[in-house]
């Protein structure tokens, strides 16, 4: 997956997780609240992976640009 895809999926998982937590709280379901919390954490992880991929790509591009200038 690309960095943008990871970030989009992460954002979606965070939002769904928060919604599940809210529904779980409203209906008194500890299980749903727990599932929501896990999904939110998963989303945060996905976003972090996407950001790391983007940062790595930017670093590689900067290094390549610097190398090309020296040629």
C-alpha positions in Angstrom: 0.0 0.0 0.0 1.1 3.5 -0.6 1.4 6.2 2.1 -1.8 7.9 1.1 -3.7 4.6 1.2 -2.4 3.8 4.7 -3.3 7.3 5.9 -6.9 7.0 4.5 -7.5 3.6 5.9 -6.0 4.7 9.2 -8.3 7.7 9.4 -11.3 5.5 8.5 -10.4 3.0 11.2 -10.0 5.7 13.8 -13.4 7.2 13.0 -15.1 3.8 13.0 -13.4 2.9 16.2 -14.6 6.0 17.9 -18.1 5.5 16.7 -18.1 1.9 18.0 -16.9 3.1 21.4 -19.7 5.7 21.5 -22.4 3.1 20.5 -20.9 0.6 23.0 -21.1 3.2 25.7 -24.7 4.2 24.7 -25.9 0.6 24.8 -23.8 -0.5 27.7 -21.6 -3.0 25.7 -18.1 -3.3 27.1 -17.3 -5.6 24.2 -18.2 -3.1 21.6 -16.3 -0.3 23.5 -13.2 -2.6 23.6 -13.5 -3.4 19.8 -13.8 0.3 19.1 -10.8 1.1 21.1 -8.7 -1.6 19.3 -9.9 -0.4 15.9 -9.0 3.2 16.8 -5.5 2.1 17.9 -5.2 0.1 14.6 -6.1 3.3 12.7 -3.5 5.3 14.5 -0.9 2.7 13.6 -1.9 2.7 10.0 -1.6 6.5 9.8 1.8 6.3 11.4 2.9 3.7 8.8 1.7 6.0 6.0 3.5 9.0 7.5 6.7 6.9 7.9 6.5 5.8 4.3 6.0 9.3 3.1 9.0 10.6 5.1 11.2 7.8 3.8 10.1 8.5 0.2 10.9 12.3 0.7 14.3 11.4 2.1 15.2 9.2 -0.8 14.0 11.8 -3.3 16.1 14.5 -1.6 19.2 12.3 -1.6 18.6 11.5 -5.3 18.2 15.2 -6.1 21.4 16.0 -4.3 23.3 13.2 -6.1 22.0 14.4 -9.5 23.1 18.0 -8.8 26.7 16.7 -8.1 26.8 14.9 -11.5 
